[in-house]
Amino acid sequence: MNTKPTIYTEEKVLPELRSMLKMLKADPEIWFLNDLFDDKEYPVEYFSRWDKKYSKNIQIRHTIKKIRDILVGRALKGGATGKLNPTMVIFHLKNNFGWRDVREVDKTLRISRVIVKIEK
């Protein structure tokens, strides 16, 4: 049984996330989530822990989603404009944001209408 007290409660996590969002909006050169954790006393893995643990808290969920959306947008823009290596952007999006390659298969069934006229 874990008797260790929870340090990062919802009341502490939300201001932390809002601070990260503010920092992200203020600095367009922040491309990756790890950059937001440079000066933090905890590792970047806490971000995903908080996402899972506090998924029912709408403010936390929306703040995390906004941070992710901005980072994905920056990665895409960086890859498209040549500021970032497109191959690395693809790797980054697949490994950090769950993107994946999808094959599209045309599942349209075409049925030809054939009319046969039988003469007597």
N, C-alpha and C positions, 0 to 999 in steps of 0.2 A: 504494500500500500504506500502510495506517495503522500507524504505528509508535508512536503515542501509547499509553502504558500504561493499562490499565483501572484506574481509581481505585475504582469501585464494584463490588467483587468480591462474591461470595455472602457472604463472611465480614463484609463491611461493610454490605451491604444488609439482611440479616436483622435486625440490631440496630436499624437505622434504622426499618424497618417495625414492629418490635415497639414502639419508642418512639412511633411515630405511633398505633398501636392503643391503647396505654396512655393517651395524651393524648386520644384520641377517647372512650374509655370514661369518662375522668374529667370530661369537659366535654360535657354534653348539648346545649349551645348550638352545637356544631360541626355545621354542616349540610352543608358541601361539602368536597370533597377539597382544594381550594385553601387552605382554612383551616389544614390540617395542614402546609403548606409556607411559611407566613408567615415563620418564623424559620430556614428552611433555606438553605444556601448554593447550592442547586441548584433548578431550576424543577420545577413539578408534572409536566411531561411525563416526567420520569424514572420516575414511578410506572408508566406504561404500558410504558416501555422495560424496566424490571425484570420486569414481568409477562411480557413476551415472552421476554426473554433467559434468565430463570431459571425457566421454566415447568416444568422437570423436577425442580426442587427443591421437594419437598412442603411443607416448612416455609414457604418464601417464598410458594408458591402459596396455601396455606391462610391465611396472614396477610393477603395481599392480598385474598383472597375475604372474609375476616371484615371487613376495613375497608369493602369495597364493600357487603357485606350490611347493616352498621350504617348506612351513609350512605343506602342505598335505603330502609331501614326508617324512618329519621328523615324523609326527604323525604315518604314516603307519609303518615306520621303528621302531619307539619307541614301537608300539603295538606288532610288530612281534618279537622283540628282548627281550621283557619283561621289557623294561625301563619305559614303560607307560602301564597302565591298558587297555587291549583291549576293554573292555566295554566302558570305558571313551573315548577311541579313536573313537569308532563308534558314540557315542553320540556327540562328538566334530565335527566330519566330517559331520554328519547329520545337526546339528544346525548351523554350521559356514560356511560350504562349499556346502550346498545344496545336499549332498549325500542322497540317499534313497534306501530302500529295493525294489527290483524289482523281481516280479515273472516271470519266463520264462515259457511260454506256447508253447508247440509244436503245431504249426499250420499247420503242414504238412498233406496234404490230400493224403491218399493212395487209389488209385483206382486199384482194381484188374481187370485184363483183363480176361474176361471169353469168351471163344469161344464156341459157341454151334453149333454143326453140326446137321443139320436136314437132315434126309434121307427120300427119297421118295420111 
